[in-house]
Each structure stands twice: as structure tokens, then as C-alpha cells.
Amino acid sequence: MPAGKAKRVKTSDKKRLSEIVDNFKKARVLVVGDFILDQFVWGTVSRISPEAPVPVVNVDRESYMPGGSLNVANNIRALKATVYPCGVIGRDLAGRVLLKAMRREGIDTGGIVYDRNRPTALKTRIIAHSQQMVRFDREKVGDISREDIQSIVRFIQKRIMQTDIVIIEDYGKGVIQPSLVREVLKVSKKHKKPVLVDPKEKHFSYYKGVTGLTPNRKEAFEAYMNGRRDAHQPTLNEVGNGLLKKLQSDSLLITLGEDGMALFEKRGGVTMIPTAAREVYDVSGAGDTVIAVFAAALACGAKMKEAAILSNMAAGIAVAKLGTATVSDHELREAVKSS
């Protein structure tokens, strides 16, 4: 189906989707992943620097938001669901600012693991006239310590009985590694809790046996090709079904940008979902919104297709906002009504 030409949702389907959104308040989601502090420096540009051909940004204000896997947690909180995030931060200024930002947003802080030898990941974005000019990343990329992994596992064991579904949010900074994924799957399967993954393309081998994944097109194709440079270019169906079989998962939701989404199910074939975006303003964080809504919906008893449709609607709202924005249950409910 051509991009931008979405089918109207039937009235009966709207009622069902609205019921799922209403039930988000009952969902309980545990999120494991890389904690990042997002800093935004807002300003204006009126001249070019005499020192180099670059714009001079006159700074008006700064703001901070929980980023990385915490953006997923923040999206879940905005949906009125309960979320238990777990990750690692340093005992530094950025860590203190991140803790304050989490508390301001109403995000549970009980899953924070402090590591004196690891700085808090910080991403600084310079924005002028609603355009991102440049981004600075200050972080230590590398596997977290065995002690940190043990602390995360203890938190998961403590919270798993209060959880409906688990998200592994892999930003590739070092929290998500094979030994931790094995422990997450072990605890989750013991208590019959589904596990969803927002993957990093280089880490697909870690995720064998998870319930579902939500890669974007680039991540899915690169994971399927696994470094090969064949003359034959695989189709979307080959990629989706191939990864589903290889990872022994129940579902694979591939986000396709302006082409919407493709849901591959172990027992349900392939469902193409047209884009719900009316205007694309900023795609940063849209993947976080997708897995947040997908998980919350499944936690409320939604079918995979229903959860995917709601995720697609939420992504359409998120990309119309600047920065790593959240989508509320009210916004999603209105999107269902107008679909």
C-alpha cells in the first residue's frame, strides 16, 4: 500500500482499541537497558562565526530529559501504565541530574544501579529555530561489570512477580550483553512473562528465544544479511520470516518509516500496517514509543495485531513532535477516534 494512504479503522475495531488504551493503567512493565541523560540546549542563530563557517547559537535555555531506555519508561508512564526501569548510572553530576529528571517525570528510581567507575551517558543536542544543529555524546561504551549485572538480576527477581511484561531496550552502550539476556530470559520464562526487545543490529544473536522484537528496517535487513554482500537483495518477507525463524520468536514488528510497519507472527503470517503519520517533524525516540505502546497493549491482553496498530498510531503522534517526546494515553485515544 502506498505511504500515507491508511485504511479507515472500523467502528467495532475502534471500540476494541479504545478499551485497550483504557486498560493501560492496569499494565505493569519492567524495562532493562541503557540509561542516558538527554540534554537540550535551545537557542537562536542570527550570524555566522568569524572564526569558522559555522552558525553562532545564542543560548536561551537548557532542559534535561531521561533518555535511552528511560525514554521508553517515560513513554510507558505517560500512557498511565506502571513501569519499573533498571539500568546503570555513574556517581557524577550527570547522574544526579538524571535522578532529578526521573523524579520530576514520576519514574520509579528503585532500579538504578550506581557504578563509581562508569560515567553517566550524556547526549547534548544543540537546537536553534526548531532544528538540531549538532549533538555531543559523552559516554563510556563497554560492557558493564559482573557486579552491575548481578545487581540488575536481583532487581528483576524482586520485581518480576509484579510485572506483566519485560522490555530489553538495547542502545548498545554496554548494559545489554549475552549473560544478562540469558538471566532475563531465565527469570521471565520461569514466571511466564513475555520478553520484548528493541534491538541493536549487531546484537541480534543475543536475543534468541525472546517473545518479540521491534527493529527498524535498517536493523532488520543488516541483521538478516549478517555482514554478507550477496548479489541477491532479500525482500521484506524474506527478512522478517528469516529472522523470526532464526531467533525462534513469536513476533517481529519491523518499523518502515513512511511505509508504516510490518508485523510478522509465528502463527499469524504477515500484516502490513500503513503509516499513521500526517507530518514528520523529528523521528528521534519514535522507536521507544513503538515498543512502549506495543508492550503496554500486550500486557493488557491485546492481540499482536491490535498492539501493532496502536504502536503505529503512537509513532505517528511522536514523529510530529520535536525531540525525544512521549505520547500520552489521551493523545492515543484521540488518534483511535480520528482513525
For each residue, the residues with C-beta under 8 A, 3 or more apart:
1: 5 7 260 272 274
2: 5
3: 258 259 260 274 275
4: 258 274 275
5: 1 2 274
6: 260 274 275 276 339
7: 1 274
8: 339
9: 13 14 17 309 336 339
10: 13 14
11: 14 15
12: 15 16
13: 9 10 16 17
14: 9 10 11 17 18 336 337 339
15: 11 12 18 19
16: 12 13 19 20 306
17: 9 13 14 20 21 306 309 310 336
18: 14 15 21 22 333 336 337
19: 15 16 22 23
20: 16 17 23 24 297 300 301 302 306 307 310
21: 17 18 24 79 310 329 332 333 336
22: 18 19 25 333
23: 19 20 26 27 300 301
24: 20 21 27 79 80 81 296 297 300 329
25: 22 80 81 329
26: 23 81 299 300
27: 23 24 76 79 81 82 164 165 295 296 299 300
28: 81 82 83 84 162 163 164 165 299
29: 76 81 82 83 84 163 164 165 166 167 292 295 296 299
30: 83 84 85 86 156 159 160 163 165 166 167
31: 69 70 72 73 76 83 84 85 86 166 167 169
32: 69 85 86 87 152 156 166 167 168 169 175 176 180 184
33: 68 69 72 85 86 87 167 168 169 170 171 175 176 198
34: 68 69 87 88 121 169 170 171 172 173 174 175 176
35: 66 67 68 69 70 85 87 88 89 98 112 120 121 175
36: 66 67 68 69 70 121 122 123 139 171 173
37: 64 65 66 67 94 95 97 98 101 120 121 122 123
38: 64 65 66 67 71 123 125 323 324
39: 62 63 64 122 123 124 125
40: 62 63 64 65 124 125 127 323
41: 57 59 62 124 125 126 127
42: 59 60 61 62 63 127 128
43: 57 58 59 60 126 127 128
44: 57 58 60 128 129
45: 55 56 57 58 128 129 133
46: 56 58
47: 55 56
48: 53 54 55 56
49: 52 53 54 55 56
50:
51:
52: 49
53: 48 49
54: 48 49
55: 45 47 48 49 128 133
56: 45 46 47 48 49
57: 41 43 44 45 126 128 133
58: 43 44 45 46
59: 41 42 43 62
60: 42 43 44
61: 42
62: 39 40 41 42 59
63: 39 40 42
64: 37 38 39 40 97 98 100 101
65: 37 38 40 71 74 101 105 323 324
66: 35 36 37 38 70 71 73 74 98 101 102 105 107
67: 35 36 37 38 70 71 123 324
68: 33 34 35 36 71 87 121 169 171 173
69: 31 32 33 34 35 36 72 73 85 87 167 169 171 175
70: 31 35 36 66 67 73 74 85 87 98 102 107
71: 38 65 66 67 68 74 75 285 288 324 326
72: 31 33 69 75 76 85 167 169 198 288 291 292
73: 31 66 69 70 76 77 83 85 107 108 292
74: 65 66 70 71 77 78 105 107 326
75: 71 72 78 79 288 289 292 293 326 327
76: 27 29 31 72 73 79 81 82 83 292 295 296
77: 73 74 80 81 83 105 106 107 326
78: 74 75 326 327 328 329
79: 21 24 27 75 76 292 293 296 327 328 329 332
80: 24 25 77 329
81: 24 25 26 27 28 29 76 77 296 299
82: 27 28 29 76
83: 28 29 30 31 73 76 77 107 108
84: 28 29 30 31 108 110 111 155 159 162 163
85: 30 31 32 33 35 69 70 72 73 107 108 111
86: 30 31 32 33 111 112 113 152 155 156
87: 32 33 34 35 68 69 70 111 112 113 152 175
88: 34 35 112 113 114 115 118 144 148 152 175
89: 35 94 95 98 99 112 113 114 115 120
90: 94 95 114 115 116 118 119 120
91: 95 114 115 116
92: 95 96 119 120
93: 96 97
94: 37 89 90 97 98 119 120 121 122 138
95: 37 89 90 91 92 98 99 114 120
96: 92 93 99 100
97: 37 64 93 94 100 101
98: 35 37 64 66 70 89 94 95 101 102 120
99: 89 95 96 102 103 109 112
100: 64 96 97 103 104
101: 37 64 65 66 97 98 104 105
102: 66 70 98 99 105 107 108 109
103: 99 100 106 107 109
104: 100 101
105: 65 66 74 77 101 102
106: 77 103
107: 66 70 73 74 77 83 85 102 103
108: 73 83 84 85 102 111
109: 99 102 103 112
110: 84 155
111: 84 85 86 87 108 152 155 159
112: 35 86 87 88 89 99 109
113: 86 87 88 89 148 151 152 155
114: 88 89 90 91 95
115: 88 89 90 91 118 144 145 148
116: 90 91
117: 145
118: 88 90 115 140 144 148
119: 90 92 94 122 138 139 140
120: 35 37 89 90 92 94 95 98
121: 34 35 36 37 68 94 137 138 139 140 173
122: 36 37 39 94 119 137 138 139
123: 36 37 38 39 67 135 136 137 138 139
124: 39 40 41 135 136 137 138
125: 38 39 40 41 132 134 135 323
126: 41 43 57 132 133 134 135 136
127: 40 41 42 43 130 131 132 133 322 323
128: 42 43 44 45 55 57 131 133
129: 44 45
130: 127 322
131: 127 128
132: 125 126 127 135 282
133: 45 55 57 126 127 128
134: 125 126
135: 123 124 125 126 132
136: 123 124 126
137: 121 122 123 124
138: 94 119 121 122 123 124
139: 36 119 121 122 123 173
140: 118 119 121 174
141: 172 173 174
142: 174
143: 174 177
144: 88 115 118 148 149 174 175 177
145: 115 117 148 149
146: 149 150
147: 150 151
148: 88 113 115 118 144 145 151 152 175
149: 144 145 146 152 153 177 179 180 183
150: 146 147 153 154
151: 113 147 148 154 155
152: 32 86 87 88 111 113 148 149 155 156 175 180
153: 149 150 156 157 180 183 184 187
154: 150 151 157 158
155: 84 86 110 111 113 151 152 158 159
156: 30 32 86 152 153 159 160 166 183 184 187
157: 153 154 160 187
158: 154 155
159: 30 84 111 155 156 162 163
160: 30 156 157 163 166 187 188 191 193
161: 191
162: 28 84 159
163: 28 29 30 84 159 160 166 193
164: 27 28 29 193 299
165: 27 28 29 30 193 194 195 196 295 298 299
166: 29 30 31 32 156 160 163 184 188 193 194 195 196
167: 29 30 31 32 33 69 72 195 196 197 198 291 292 295
168: 32 33 176 181 184 195 196 197 198 207 210
169: 31 32 33 34 68 69 72 176 197 198 288 291
170: 33 34 175 176 197 198 199 200 203 206
171: 33 34 36 68 69 175 176 200
172: 34 141 176 200 202 203
173: 34 36 68 121 139 141
174: 34 140 141 142 143 144 177
175: 32 33 34 35 69 87 88 144 148 152 170 171 180
176: 32 33 34 168 169 170 171 172 180 181 200 203 206
177: 143 144 149 174 180 181 206
178: 181 182 205 206
179: 149 182 183
180: 32 149 152 153 175 176 177 183 184
181: 168 176 177 178 184 185 206 207 210
182: 178 179 185 186
183: 149 153 156 179 180 186 187
184: 32 153 156 166 168 180 181 187 188 195
185: 181 182 188 189 195 209 210
186: 182 183 189 190
187: 153 156 157 160 183 184 190 191
188: 160 166 184 185 191 192 193 194 195
189: 185 186 192 193
190: 186 187
191: 160 161 187 188
192: 188 189
193: 160 163 164 165 166 188 189
194: 165 166 188 211 212 298
195: 165 166 167 168 184 185 188 210 211
196: 165 166 167 168 210 211 212 213 214 291 294 295 298
197: 167 168 169 170 207 210 212 213 214
198: 33 72 167 168 169 170 213 214 215 287 288 290 291
199: 170 203 204 207 213 214 215 219 223
200: 170 171 172 176 203 219
201: 204 215 218 219 222 223
202: 172
203: 170 172 176 199 200 206 207
204: 199 201 207 223 243 247
205: 178 208
206: 170 176 177 178 181 203
207: 168 181 197 199 203 204 210 213 247 249
208: 205 246 247 248
209: 185 247 248 249
210: 168 181 185 195 196 197 207 213 247 249
211: 194 195 196 249 250 251
212: 194 196 197 249 250 251 252 253 294 304
213: 196 197 198 199 207 210 243 247 249 251 252 253
214: 196 197 198 199 253 254 255 287 290 291 294 311
215: 198 199 201 219 220 223 252 254 255
216: 219 220 254 255 256 257 287
217: 220 221 236 254 255 256 257
218: 201 221 222
219: 199 200 201 215 216 222 223
220: 215 216 217 223 224 239 240 243 252 254
221: 217 218 224 225 234 239
222: 201 218 219 225 226
223: 199 201 204 215 219 220 226 243
224: 220 221 234 238 239 242 243
225: 221 222 228 229 230 234
226: 222 223
227:
228: 225
229: 225
230: 225 233
231:
232:
233: 230
234: 221 224 225 238 239 242
235: 238 239
236: 217 239 240 254 256 262
237: 240 241 270
238: 224 234 235 241 242
239: 220 221 224 234 235 236 242 243 254
240: 220 236 237 243 244 252 254 262 264 270
241: 237 238 244 245 264 270
242: 224 234 238 239 245 246
243: 204 213 220 223 224 239 240 246 247 249 252 264
244: 240 241 247 249 251 252 264 266
245: 241 242 248
246: 208 242 243
247: 204 207 208 209 210 213 243 244 252
248: 208 209 245
249: 207 209 210 211 212 213 243 244 252 266
250: 211 212 265 266 267 304
251: 211 212 213 244 263 264 265 266 304
252: 212 213 215 220 240 243 244 247 249 263 264
253: 212 213 214 261 262 263 264 290 294 308 311
254: 214 215 216 217 220 236 239 240 261 262 263 264
255: 214 215 216 217 261 286 287 290 315
256: 216 217 236 259 260 261 262 275
257: 216 217 275 283
258: 3 4 275 277 280
259: 3 256 274 275
260: 1 3 6 256 272 273 274 275 276 312
261: 253 254 255 256 272 273 290 308 311 312 315
262: 236 240 253 254 256 270 271 272 273
263: 251 252 253 254 268 270 271 273 304 305 308
264: 240 241 243 244 251 252 253 254 269 270
265: 250 251 268 269 270 271 304 305
266: 244 249 250 251
267: 250
268: 263 265 271 304 305
269: 264 265
270: 237 240 241 262 263 264 265
271: 262 263 265 268 305 308
272: 1 260 261 262
273: 260 261 262 263 308 309 312
274: 1 3 4 5 6 7 259 260
275: 3 4 6 256 257 258 259 260 312 316
276: 6 260 312 313 315 316 335 339
277: 258 280 315 316 319 320
278: 316 320
279: 319 320
280: 258 277 283 319 320
281: 319 320 321 322
282: 132 285 319 321 322 323 325
283: 257 280 286 319
284: 323 324
285: 71 282 288 289 318 323 324 325
286: 255 283 289 290 315 318 319
287: 198 214 216 255 290 291
288: 71 72 75 169 198 285 291 292 324
289: 75 285 286 292 293 311 314 315 317 318 326 327
290: 198 214 253 255 261 286 287 293 294 311 312 314 315
291: 72 167 169 196 198 214 287 288 294 295 311
292: 29 72 73 75 76 79 167 288 289 295 296 314
293: 75 79 289 290 296 297 307 310 311 314 327 332
294: 196 212 214 253 290 291 297 298 307 308 310 311
295: 27 29 76 165 167 196 291 292 298 299
296: 24 27 29 76 79 81 292 293 299 300
297: 20 24 293 294 300 302 306 307 310 311
298: 165 194 196 294 295 301 302 304 307
299: 26 27 28 29 81 164 165 295 296
300: 20 23 24 26 27 296 297
301: 20 23 298
302: 20 297 298 306 307 310
303: 306 307
304: 212 250 251 263 265 268 298 307 308
305: 263 265 268 271 308 309
306: 16 17 20 297 302 303 309 310
307: 20 293 294 297 298 302 303 304 310 311
308: 253 261 263 271 273 294 304 305 311 312
309: 9 17 273 305 306 312 313
310: 17 20 21 293 294 297 302 306 307 313 314 332 336
311: 214 253 261 289 290 291 293 294 297 307 308 314 315
312: 260 261 273 275 276 290 308 309 315 316
313: 276 309 310 316 317 332 335 336 339
314: 289 290 292 293 310 311 317 318 327 332 335
315: 255 261 276 277 286 289 290 311 312 318 319
316: 275 276 277 278 312 313 319 320 335
317: 289 313 314 320 321 327 331 332 335
318: 285 286 289 314 315 321 325 326 327
319: 277 279 280 281 282 283 286 315 316
320: 277 278 279 280 281 316 317
321: 281 282 317 318 325
322: 127 130 281 282 325
323: 38 40 65 125 127 282 284 285
324: 38 65 67 71 284 285 288
325: 282 285 318 321 322
326: 71 74 75 77 78 289 318
327: 75 78 79 289 293 314 317 318 331 332
328: 78 79 331 332
329: 21 24 25 78 79 80 332 333
330: 333 334
331: 317 327 328 334 335
332: 21 79 293 310 313 314 317 327 328 329 335 336
333: 18 21 22 329 330 336 337
334: 330 331 337 338
335: 276 313 314 316 317 331 332 338 339
336: 9 14 17 18 21 310 313 332 333 339
337: 14 18 333 334
338: 334 335
339: 6 8 9 14 276 313 335 336
